[in-house]
Amino acid sequence: MTPDEHWSRYSDSLLRYDDLGFSLDLSKIDFGPDFKSGLSEACESAFKDCAELENGSIANPDENRMVGHYWLRDSKLAPSEDIRGEIEEAISSSKTFANKVHSGEILPPSGDQFENVLVIGIGGSALGPQLAADALATPGAKLNPYFLDNTDPDGIDRVLAEIGDGLAKTVSVVISKSGGTPETRNGMLEAMHAYEKAGLDFGKHAIAVTGPGSRLDKFAEAGGWIHRFPMPDWIGGRTSITGIVGLVPAALMGIDVDAFLDGAAAMDAHTRLPEVEKNAAMLLALAWHHCGSGRGEKDMVVLPYKDRLVLFSKYLQQLVMESLGKEHDLDGNVVNQGIAVYGNKGSTDQHAYIQQLRDGLNNFFATFIEVRKMRDGDSPEVEEGVNSGDFLQGFLRGTRSALYGNSRESVTISVDVLDARSLGSLIALFERAVTFYASLVNVNAYHQPGVEAGKKAAADFLGLLKNVRSTLLDSDTATAEEISGKVDGDTEDIYHALNHLEANDPRVSAQRGASPAEDRFSAAS
């Protein structure tokens, strides 16, 4: 292709939303002349499915729930006055509460103002606020963010050590719809222990974001927590960032939640239009379909050329993979659908895995994210006539060209600036692209049976672990096979339980044999 042909193709394929400072470049996607027309009926059906979703149809039949993340940024779309009121109250109450904390109307028992916010959650209940914090929160502005998003004791210790003496000035936000999610519950109990160890009353520092009447809601009420925010059941964790889950932490951090919601609403308005060539989300879904042959045959590599968007790849990993990774389609057929997502940031990736992307297996397509404005203020030259931002732009354009020169396709998404409004628009874009793609490949984007299966298996192992511990304490010494004769469970799982106990319970020791089958474990009385 000649330079003139490249230019013509770029100019013809670029879609711009000037009100958002946004553009979508699909010139490096080789759709072919008949690809879009061949899916015209599927696109019409996807537009209809999304419209029904926004109108309040049951989108998650497993739990008989609507899916209403689109209503969160435009409450007029809500299917009932009650839901509209919930949404508007969530926005108002999150901002009002944050203003009271910032102004000192709400204080910790010490009388000093809160300086930190510790968000305790898992999955979308933590990842959305983490993305917002990393992309938008500025040091020294309002409350400094910290996160407990796993049940790893060492990770918990690291976060609490970073907060240190600041715990007395830290407000904790515990986020769980049911209140029964183990990782969140564990993080909460670990935080409570840390507060109590410091002589602090956790309840006087704590906020709950949870379902009304949940275990967490009742626990928070009994503990006299500062405030409880109701979480609706029609919002899934991976699409909750524009709801109360995202708004409370964002407002406490000082992020402009109105601008964030406005950006999402503006992108929703553009991508609600049932015209393929003017709809960025549908075009994005079609690019995914084309690159993966509608079967997820290629991975999506997300390359944001902005340090503050390093978590965007991780955010999209959950949004896309949890939504689209399904064994069965809507007709019950085994399809094993999904798109694997990974990424870090540019130009760091050019010194990591770009070598393989260009010269190795052609099993991916790239999604470049460009933020045109590099920084506020002037940039010093690092070479004559060139600054650091010039280099970053050069690396983006060079990598994009080098990949396409070796038949590696890519999408490039650009925004003028990275701020609350543009981040909201990017999140809304990918949310609707996921909805459209799910319709195109006939899967349910809003349930997660695989996640539930993993939770059940984990619960089974914890039950086994308890039995192994009690059985070992009653034995002099035993191998995994000998324990399996007394405990109902898989011998390998029993062996892993014994190793876990040996590493973490000071009463348990191991004598290693020639193989795992010969390892003997004992417990001190």
Disulfide bonds with the S-S distance in Angstrom:
none
